[in-house]
Amino acid sequence: MKQKSLFVEFFGDYPIIRVLDFLLENEIFDYSRKDIAKYSDVSWNTLEKFFEKLVKKEIVIKTRKVGKSDMYKINLENPIVQKLMDIDKRLMLESISIETKVMKVKLPQKVRI
């Protein structure tokens, strides 16, 4: 079983959250709907239920056409996406901070002789 990202843990393990998480993590690449469904671990039918809403709200944008497939990526210009990226970054920094504190507690103190 794949480990959940901090983003998914925070917002909940829902198909739309998994799709957003995947696209945020891979912001520089574009993907077909089929690949988005596959890599997000969301069924095609489930993706189709909400994908057009993401496109309509310009959270996801069409970038090009490859053969018969339209390619999409996260819209980095969208203010909602920018906020989601900020939240994702803060979650990561908070997690690193907590892990660092835990590691310091677990490390043995230097022994003076």
NORKA-V617007 format. One record per residue. N is the residue number from 1. OMEGA is omega in whole degrees, 0 to 359 (* if undefined). Layout:
n->{N N}
omega->{OMEGA OMEGA}
//
This chain:
n->{1 2 3 4 5 6 7 8 9 10 11 12 13 14 15 16 17 18 19 20 21 22 23 24 25 26 27 28 29 30 31 32 33 34 35 36 37 38 39 40 41 42 43 44 45 46 47 48 49 50 51 52 53 54 55 56 57 58 59 60 61 62 63 64 65 66 67 68 69 70 71 72 73 74 75 76 77 78 79 80 81 82 83 84 85 86 87 88 89 90 91 92 93 94 95 96 97 98 99 100 101 102 103 104 105 106 107 108 109 110 111 112 113}
omega->{181 178 181 176 177 179 180 178 183 185 180 184 179 182 182 178 178 178 179 179 179 182 177 180 183 189 184 183 172 187 171 177 180 179 177 178 182 185 177 183 179 180 179 182 179 178 182 181 184 187 181 177 177 178 181 179 180 173 174 180 174 183 184 176 177 186 178 186 170 180 184 173 178 182 184 179 183 181 178 179 179 178 178 178 178 178 180 179 180 177 179 180 178 179 178 179 180 180 179 178 179 180 179 179 183 182 179 177 176 180 177 180 *}
//
